[in-house]
Structure formats: C-alpha cells, structure tokens
Amino acid sequence: MDFFTWISEASPWMWLALGILLIALEILAPSFVLVWPGLAAMVMAVVAWLFPGFSGQALIALFAGLSIALLFGGRALMARVEQDEPAAVLNARGQSMVGRDAKVLTVSGPQGKVEIDGVLWPATWENGPEPEIGQWVIITEAFGMSLRAKPRNS
C-alpha cells in the first residue's frame, strides 16, 4: 500500500490525533508555528468525516493549503492583536511620565525631586530658572529613572 492510499483510507481520528500532536509539540516548543498546522489537521478530521471519498493527494493538498492559509491568517491576526495592546512599560516606566505634570518637592541647584501620582522621582531642570518648591512642572524627557522637567506655562 502506498502513502496516498494509506492517507485516503485513514480514519478522521488520524487527522484529529495529528492535530493534537502538533498542538502538544507547540506547547513544548512555543514558537507559535505548529499550532496552525495542528488546527488545519483538526479541520481535516472534519473534512475526512464529512467527505470520505477524497483521494490521498487531494487530502494532502487540502491539508497543506489549510496549513499555509491558517499560518498567514493567524500571524496577521496576532500582529493586529499585538498592535492594539498598549506598549509594555515595565522596563521603561520613566518614559511613560513624559508629558505628565509633576509637583516639585525639593530643589537643590539644577536637581531635585518631583512627585507624580504619589511617587517621588529624581529630576533635573531644563535651562532657565529653577522652580520653587510646590510649583508644578511638566516632564519633558526621561533618562532611565531620572526625569527632566520645565516649568508649566500656566
């Protein structure tokens, strides 16, 4: 018995088992590539159950086409979902402060401390007059955990 005859005579359970195996391999090696052929194999189980007369060549071609279509479609969907998610600020918390208002708590020459949402941040002042304690400033830049600020125009 050749390969294509074996495929055409295979049970839909074989396709389902292949799908489960591919998705299980995806869990072991999370590359997000094997999940798409795994889903295609599960679709093939339904196709083989509903239309048992397909030849082995047609089943393999349909599986390959479904795998490719699901791969590109799934990647496009995942890119759109990742694009809609807010950017991670875990390691760039200072960058998320740019443009925010801060209250000056201490001034020591060109440096001091400001408060944003109850959190103290080291800050340097842009060229110009030093702010006064209690004055509101706007954050213009972030360098790691240190902020640069200028007086607010109001």
N, CA and C of each residue as an Amber inpcrd file, in Angstrom:
protein
   462
   0.8600000  -1.1640000   0.0000000   0.0000000   0.0000000   0.0000000
   0.9120000   1.2340000   0.0000000   0.6350000   2.1650000  -0.9100000
   1.4530000   3.3680000  -0.9570000   0.9110000   4.4330000   0.0030000
   1.6590000   5.5000000   0.1500000   1.3460000   6.5380000   1.1210000
  -0.0070000   7.1900000   0.8560000  -0.2890000   7.5560000  -0.4010000
  -1.5310000   8.2610000  -0.7080000  -2.7540000   7.3720000  -0.4980000
  -2.6380000   6.0830000  -0.7700000  -3.7400000   5.1520000  -0.4980000
  -3.9760000   5.0590000   1.0100000  -2.8770000   5.0030000   1.7610000
  -2.9910000   4.9380000   3.2160000  -3.6830000   6.2010000   3.7590000
  -3.3410000   7.3630000   3.2220000  -3.9630000   8.6270000   3.6570000
  -5.4470000   8.6340000   3.2990000  -5.7790000   8.2080000   2.0830000
  -7.1840000   8.2470000   1.6640000  -8.0420000   7.2650000   2.4650000
  -7.4560000   6.1980000   2.9690000  -8.2040000   5.2140000   3.7410000
  -8.1140000   5.4430000   5.2510000  -7.3480000   6.4440000   5.6590000
  -7.1530000   6.7110000   7.0900000  -8.4350000   7.2550000   7.7030000
  -8.6120000   6.9620000   8.9480000  -9.7690000   7.4220000   9.7070000
  -9.6520000   8.9140000  10.0120000 -10.7770000   9.6090000  10.1480000
 -10.7160000  11.0100000  10.6040000 -10.0190000  11.1480000  11.9530000
 -10.0130000  10.0710000  12.7410000  -9.3270000  10.1080000  14.0320000
  -7.8150000  10.2950000  13.8650000  -7.2790000   9.8330000  12.7500000
  -5.8530000  10.0210000  12.4860000  -5.5480000  11.5080000  12.3400000
  -6.4070000  12.2400000  11.6270000  -6.2110000  13.6770000  11.4560000
  -6.3540000  14.3970000  12.7990000  -7.3270000  13.9680000  13.5910000
  -7.5180000  14.5770000  14.9000000  -6.3010000  14.3220000  15.7950000
  -5.7800000  13.1030000  15.7600000  -4.5910000  12.7640000  16.5510000
  -3.3890000  13.5840000  16.0790000  -3.2560000  13.7720000  14.7760000
  -2.1650000  14.5880000  14.2470000  -2.2940000  16.0350000  14.7330000
  -3.5080000  16.5590000  14.7230000  -3.7300000  17.9190000  15.2110000
  -3.3710000  18.0690000  16.6760000  -3.7890000  17.1110000  17.4810000
  -3.4790000  17.1580000  18.9140000  -1.9720000  17.0390000  19.1300000
  -1.3140000  16.1700000  18.3720000   0.1300000  16.0020000  18.4810000
   0.8660000  17.2990000  18.1250000   0.4650000  17.9460000  17.0460000
   1.1230000  19.1830000  16.6320000   0.9120000  20.2950000  17.6670000
  -0.2740000  20.3970000  18.2090000  -0.5270000  21.4270000  19.2210000
   0.2360000  21.0990000  20.5060000   0.3520000  19.8240000  20.8470000
   1.1450000  19.4280000  22.0190000   2.6200000  19.7700000  21.8020000
   3.1210000  19.5480000  20.5990000   4.5020000  19.9300000  20.3040000
   4.6870000  21.4400000  20.3930000   3.6630000  22.1810000  20.0130000
   3.7130000  23.6490000  20.1330000   3.8560000  24.0600000  21.5920000
   3.1870000  23.3590000  22.4780000   3.2830000  23.6680000  23.9040000
   4.7040000  23.4040000  24.4100000   5.3350000  22.3520000  23.9110000
   6.6940000  22.0250000  24.3410000   7.7290000  22.9850000  23.7730000
   7.5150000  23.4610000  22.5660000   8.4550000  24.3830000  21.9110000
   7.6640000  25.5930000  21.4290000   7.3930000  26.5530000  22.3160000
   6.4830000  27.6520000  21.9770000   7.0460000  28.6100000  20.9260000
   6.8540000  28.2430000  19.6850000   7.2880000  29.1030000  18.5800000
   6.0960000  29.7040000  17.8620000   4.9160000  29.2660000  18.2000000
   3.6600000  29.6970000  17.6060000   3.6290000  29.4430000  16.1030000
   4.2050000  28.3090000  15.6870000   4.1850000  27.9060000  14.2830000
   3.3930000  26.6160000  14.1190000   3.5660000  25.6650000  15.0220000
   2.9240000  24.3580000  14.8790000   1.4370000  24.3750000  15.1910000
   0.9610000  25.4220000  15.8430000  -0.4590000  25.4750000  16.1830000
  -1.3190000  25.5600000  14.9190000  -0.8290000  26.2280000  13.8900000
  -1.6270000  26.4130000  12.6710000  -1.7880000  25.1130000  11.8910000
  -0.7320000  24.3240000  11.6520000  -0.9520000  23.0110000  11.0350000
  -1.7630000  22.0810000  11.9390000  -1.6340000  22.2580000  13.2630000
  -2.4470000  21.4620000  14.1820000  -3.9240000  21.7620000  14.0120000
  -4.2580000  23.0420000  13.8880000  -5.6560000  23.4060000  13.6350000
  -6.1110000  22.9290000  12.2580000  -5.2130000  22.9960000  11.2740000
  -5.5550000  22.5080000   9.9290000  -5.8320000  21.0080000   9.9650000
  -5.0630000  20.2590000  10.7350000  -5.2910000  18.8130000  10.8480000
  -6.6440000  18.5400000  11.5080000  -7.0330000  19.3590000  12.4570000
  -8.3460000  19.1710000  13.0860000  -9.4750000  19.4840000  12.0990000
  -9.2760000  20.4830000  11.2630000 -10.2550000  20.7700000  10.2070000
 -10.3050000  19.5990000   9.2270000  -9.1520000  19.0270000   8.9490000
  -9.0880000  17.8770000   8.0410000  -9.8440000  16.6720000   8.6170000
  -9.8520000  16.5350000   9.9340000 -10.6190000  15.4460000  10.5540000
 -12.0950000  15.6090000  10.2280000 -12.5880000  16.8390000  10.2820000
 -13.9920000  17.0960000   9.9510000 -14.2340000  16.8490000   8.4650000
 -13.3130000  17.2910000   7.6090000 -13.4500000  17.0920000   6.1610000
 -13.4490000  15.5980000   5.8350000 -12.5250000  14.8480000   6.4350000
 -12.4490000  13.4000000   6.1680000 -13.6850000  12.6780000   6.6840000
 -14.2920000  13.1860000   7.7170000 -15.5080000  12.5620000   8.2530000
 -16.7160000  12.8800000   7.3780000 -16.8230000  14.1560000   6.9150000
 -17.9750000  14.5510000   6.1060000 -17.8760000  14.1040000   4.6470000
 -16.6610000  14.0660000   4.1120000 -16.4550000  13.7140000   2.6910000
 -15.4190000  12.5940000   2.5950000 -15.8060000  11.3520000   2.8360000
 -14.8440000  10.2500000   2.8990000 -14.2650000   9.8250000   1.5500000
 -14.7220000  10.3440000   0.4450000 -14.2630000   9.8690000  -0.8530000
 -13.0650000  10.5870000  -1.4340000 -12.4570000  11.5320000  -0.7250000
 -11.3060000  12.2600000  -1.2650000 -10.1130000  11.3420000  -1.4500000
  -9.3190000  11.6130000  -2.4840000  -8.0940000  10.8370000  -2.7100000
  -7.0190000  11.3080000  -1.7310000  -5.9740000  10.5140000  -1.5920000
  -4.8680000  10.8690000  -0.7050000  -4.1760000  12.1480000  -1.1390000
  -4.0010000  12.3120000  -2.4660000  -3.3550000  13.5230000  -2.9800000
  -4.1910000  14.7620000  -2.6580000  -5.5200000  14.6490000  -2.8140000
  -6.3990000  15.7820000  -2.5250000  -6.3710000  16.1230000  -1.0390000
  -6.3540000  15.1200000  -0.1790000  -6.3070000  15.3710000   1.2580000
  -5.0050000  16.0550000   1.6620000  -3.8840000  15.5930000   1.1180000
  -2.5880000  16.2040000   1.4370000  -2.5340000  17.6400000   0.9120000
  -3.0350000  17.8600000  -0.3120000  -3.0470000  19.2120000  -0.8820000
  -3.9420000  20.1390000  -0.0580000  -5.1010000  19.6470000   0.3540000
  -6.0020000  20.4510000   1.1640000  -5.3790000  20.7640000   2.5260000
  -4.7240000  19.7780000   3.1290000  -4.0490000  19.9970000   4.4090000
  -2.9380000  21.0420000   4.2710000  -2.1460000  20.9350000   3.2170000
  -1.0650000  21.9040000   3.0030000  -1.6320000  23.3080000   2.7870000
  -2.6670000  23.4070000   1.9660000  -3.2820000  24.7140000   1.7140000
  -3.8840000  25.3170000   2.9730000  -4.5890000  24.4920000   3.7480000
  -5.1580000  24.9690000   5.0160000  -4.0640000  25.4020000   5.9950000
  -2.9930000  24.6300000   6.0640000  -1.8980000  24.9780000   6.9740000
  -1.3000000  26.3290000   6.6160000  -1.0520000  26.5540000   5.3370000
  -0.4670000  27.8160000   4.8860000  -1.4370000  28.9690000   5.1140000
  -2.7080000  28.7600000   4.7600000  -3.7020000  29.8180000   4.9410000
  -3.8610000  30.1720000   6.4230000  -3.9290000  29.1570000   7.2850000
  -4.0580000  29.4170000   8.7170000  -2.7950000  30.0680000   9.2860000
  -1.6350000  29.6820000   8.7820000  -0.3890000  30.2830000   9.2390000
  -0.3740000  31.7760000   8.9430000  -0.6210000  32.1510000   7.6890000
  -0.5950000  33.5710000   7.3370000  -1.7550000  34.3360000   7.9650000
  -2.9340000  33.7430000   7.9640000  -4.0740000  34.4050000   8.5950000
  -3.8920000  34.5640000  10.0890000  -3.3880000  33.5360000  10.7380000
  -3.1560000  33.6050000  12.1790000  -2.0750000  34.5980000  12.5440000
  -0.9990000  34.6350000  11.7580000   0.0650000  35.6080000  12.0130000
  -0.4450000  37.0350000  11.8330000  -1.2620000  37.2590000  10.8080000
  -1.8250000  38.6000000  10.5940000  -2.7440000  38.9830000  11.7550000
  -3.5500000  38.0400000  12.2060000  -4.4330000  38.2950000  13.3440000
  -3.6280000  38.5950000  14.6000000  -2.5880000  37.8200000  14.8580000
  -1.7590000  38.0450000  16.0390000  -1.0320000  39.3840000  15.9600000
  -0.5860000  39.7800000  14.7730000   0.0710000  41.0870000  14.6250000
  -0.9130000  42.2080000  14.9360000  -2.1520000  42.0650000  14.4990000
  -3.1640000  43.0870000  14.7760000  -3.4750000  43.1460000  16.2640000
  -3.5650000  42.0020000  16.9120000  -3.8410000  41.9670000  18.3450000
  -2.6800000  42.5840000  19.1200000  -1.4420000  42.2560000  18.7450000
  -0.2760000  42.8200000  19.4250000  -0.1880000  44.3160000  19.1990000
  -0.5980000  44.7860000  18.0330000  -0.5590000  46.2060000  17.7260000
  -1.5760000  46.9590000  18.5780000  -2.7230000  46.3490000  18.8690000
  -3.7600000  47.0030000  19.6470000  -3.4300000  47.0480000  21.1360000
  -2.5360000  46.1800000  21.6000000  -2.1810000  46.1650000  23.0140000
  -1.2830000  47.3500000  23.3330000  -1.4230000  47.9220000  24.5270000
  -0.5320000  49.0220000  24.8920000   0.9070000  48.5360000  25.0030000
   1.8230000  49.4150000  24.7000000   3.2390000  49.0550000  24.7680000
   3.6130000  48.7490000  26.2140000   4.4390000  47.7500000  26.3810000
   4.8800000  47.3710000  27.7140000   5.7780000  48.4660000  28.2830000
   5.4840000  48.8920000  29.4850000   6.2660000  49.9400000  30.1240000
   6.9610000  49.4190000  31.3800000   7.0530000  48.1180000  31.5080000
   7.6570000  47.5440000  32.6960000   9.0900000  48.0310000  32.8840000
   9.8860000  48.0330000  31.8290000  11.2760000  48.4420000  31.9240000
  11.5000000  49.8620000  31.4390000  10.4550000  50.6010000  31.1670000
  10.5770000  51.9760000  30.6920000   9.5390000  52.8530000  31.3990000
   9.4780000  52.7130000  32.7120000   8.4580000  53.4480000  33.4500000
   8.6660000  54.9510000  33.3490000   9.9250000  55.3940000  33.3350000
  10.2070000  56.8120000  33.2210000   9.6700000  57.3980000  31.9250000
   9.7660000  56.6300000  30.8290000   9.2600000  57.1070000  29.5350000
   7.7590000  57.3740000  29.5930000   7.0410000  56.6400000  30.4100000
   5.5950000  56.8500000  30.4980000   5.2480000  58.1350000  31.2430000
   6.2340000  58.7630000  31.8740000   5.9950000  60.0030000  32.6130000
   6.1250000  61.2490000  31.7290000   6.7260000  61.1020000  30.5490000
   6.9310000  62.2520000  29.6670000   5.5720000  62.8530000  29.2990000
   5.4740000  64.1810000  29.4650000   4.2390000  64.8910000  29.1730000
   3.3340000  65.0470000  30.3810000   3.6550000  64.4130000  31.4860000
   2.8300000  64.4830000  32.6910000   3.2190000  65.6770000  33.5430000
   2.2800000  66.1360000  34.3500000   2.5340000  67.2020000  35.3130000
   3.0960000  66.5950000  36.5870000   4.0280000  67.3260000  37.2200000
   4.6310000  66.8630000  38.4640000   4.7610000  68.0380000  39.4150000
   4.6860000  67.7450000  40.6900000   4.8130000  68.7690000  41.7300000
   6.2340000  68.7310000  42.2810000   6.8830000  69.8890000  42.3480000
   8.2570000  69.9760000  42.8400000   8.2360000  69.8450000  44.3610000
   9.0470000  68.9020000  44.8860000   9.1170000  68.6890000  46.3290000
  10.4100000  69.2350000  46.9210000  11.5250000  69.0600000  46.2100000
  12.8040000  69.5950000  46.6860000  13.5520000  70.1890000  45.5030000
  14.3730000  71.1970000  45.8140000  15.2200000  71.8230000  44.7990000
  16.6130000  71.9440000  45.3930000  17.6010000  71.4520000  44.6670000
  18.9960000  71.5500000  45.0800000  19.8170000  71.8760000  43.8380000
  19.8530000  73.1540000  43.4980000  20.5500000  73.5800000  42.2830000
  19.7990000  73.0870000  41.0570000  20.5250000  72.4540000  40.1180000
  19.8610000  72.0060000  38.8940000  19.1080000  70.6800000  39.0460000
  19.0660000  70.1640000  40.2670000  18.3930000  68.8850000  40.5080000
  17.3740000  69.0290000  41.6170000  16.5470000  68.0010000  41.7320000
  15.5640000  67.9990000  42.7980000  14.7150000  66.7520000  42.7210000
  13.6080000  66.7930000  43.4180000  12.6680000  65.6680000  43.4020000
  11.2910000  66.2000000  43.0620000  10.5630000  65.4050000  42.2560000
   9.1940000  65.7380000  41.9050000   8.3030000  64.5700000  42.2910000
   7.0150000  64.8460000  42.4050000   6.0480000  63.8130000  42.7740000
   5.0320000  63.6650000  41.6450000   4.8420000  62.4140000  41.2230000
   3.8130000  62.0890000  40.2360000   3.0250000  60.9170000  40.7820000
   1.7420000  61.0880000  40.9670000   0.8610000  60.0390000  41.4920000
   1.3770000  59.4490000  42.8000000   1.9320000  60.3090000  43.6580000
   2.4020000  59.8520000  44.9580000   3.7610000  59.1950000  44.9380000
   4.4440000  59.1610000  43.7940000   5.7590000  58.5410000  43.6820000
   6.7960000  59.6350000  43.4780000   7.9020000  59.5610000  44.2470000
   8.9820000  60.5330000  44.1230000   9.9160000  60.1370000  42.9940000
  10.3120000  61.1210000  42.1840000  11.2110000  60.9010000  41.0580000
  12.3400000  61.9160000  41.1240000  13.5880000  61.4830000  40.8770000
  14.6600000  62.4650000  40.7560000  14.4830000  63.2300000  39.4410000
  14.7530000  64.5290000  39.5050000  14.5450000  65.3450000  38.3140000
  15.6480000  66.3720000  38.1760000  15.8910000  66.7540000  36.9340000
  16.7690000  67.8770000  36.6270000  15.9230000  68.8980000  35.8970000
  16.3350000  70.1660000  35.9960000  15.5400000  71.2380000  35.3910000
  16.1740000  71.6320000  34.0670000  15.3320000  71.9390000  33.1060000
  15.8360000  72.4430000  31.8330000  16.4670000  73.8030000  32.0640000
  17.2620000  74.2450000  31.1040000  17.9110000  75.5510000  31.2250000
  16.8760000  76.6210000  31.4970000  17.1670000  77.4750000  32.4400000
  16.2270000  78.5060000  32.8330000  16.1710000  78.5920000  34.3350000
  15.2310000  79.3410000  34.8670000  15.1650000  79.5000000  36.3270000
  14.7660000  78.1900000  37.0080000  15.3250000  77.9920000  38.1920000
  14.9650000  76.8170000  38.9790000  13.5380000  76.9720000  39.4890000
  12.7850000  75.9110000  39.5200000  11.4140000  76.0230000  40.0410000
  11.4320000  76.1670000  41.5590000  10.3250000  76.5670000  42.0860000
  10.1740000  76.6860000  43.5260000   9.4630000  75.4490000  44.0630000
   9.6760000  75.1740000  45.3390000   9.0110000  74.0370000  45.9730000
   7.5010000  74.2770000  45.9260000   6.7540000  73.2550000  45.5190000
   5.3060000  73.3520000  45.3950000   4.8390000  73.7550000  43.9990000
   5.7750000  74.2060000  43.1590000   5.4250000  74.6060000  41.7930000
   5.1640000  73.3610000  40.9440000   4.2970000  73.5040000  39.9500000
   4.0140000  72.4090000  39.0320000   4.8980000  72.5530000  37.8030000
   5.4780000  71.4160000  37.3920000   6.3290000  71.3710000  36.2030000
   5.7900000  70.2980000  35.2730000   6.2670000  70.3340000  34.0400000
   5.8770000  69.3040000  33.0750000   7.1280000  68.4990000  32.7270000
   6.9810000  67.2000000  32.6520000   8.1090000  66.3100000  32.3610000
   8.3390000  66.3160000  30.8480000   9.5900000  66.6020000  30.4460000
   9.9050000  66.6950000  29.0170000  10.7140000  65.5160000  28.5020000
  11.5270000  64.8990000  29.3720000  12.3600000  63.7660000  28.9430000
  12.5430000  62.8120000  30.1120000  12.9440000  61.5960000  29.7780000
  13.2560000  60.6010000  30.8070000  14.5640000  59.9230000  30.4380000
  15.4170000  59.7740000  31.4320000  16.6940000  59.0770000  31.2710000
  16.7350000  57.9880000  32.3260000  16.2740000  56.8130000  31.9760000
  16.1730000  55.7390000  32.9580000  15.1280000  56.1080000  33.9970000
  15.5760000  56.2890000  35.2320000  14.6540000  56.6420000  36.3200000
  14.7630000  58.1160000  36.6990000  15.4930000  58.9010000  35.9200000
  15.6210000  60.3250000  36.1770000  14.8480000  61.0920000  35.1150000
  14.1800000  62.1580000  35.5500000  13.3320000  62.9290000  34.6420000
  13.8980000  64.3200000  34.4360000  13.5860000  64.9130000  33.3080000
  13.9080000  66.3100000  33.0430000  12.5850000  67.0590000  32.9690000
  12.5500000  68.2250000  33.6100000  11.3020000  68.9670000  33.7030000
  11.5170000  70.4370000  33.3710000  10.4180000  71.0960000  33.0000000
  10.4280000  72.5390000  32.7950000   9.1650000  73.1030000  33.4340000
   9.1950000  74.3970000  33.8050000   8.0080000  74.9880000  34.4240000
   6.7960000  74.9360000  33.4970000   5.6470000  74.7250000  34.0910000
   4.3850000  74.6690000  33.3270000   3.9760000  76.0980000  33.0060000
   3.4590000  76.3240000  31.8190000   3.0590000  77.6630000  31.3750000
   1.6380000  77.9830000  31.7790000   1.3440000  78.0440000  33.0400000
   0.0230000  78.4800000  33.4920000   0.0000000  78.6540000  34.9720000
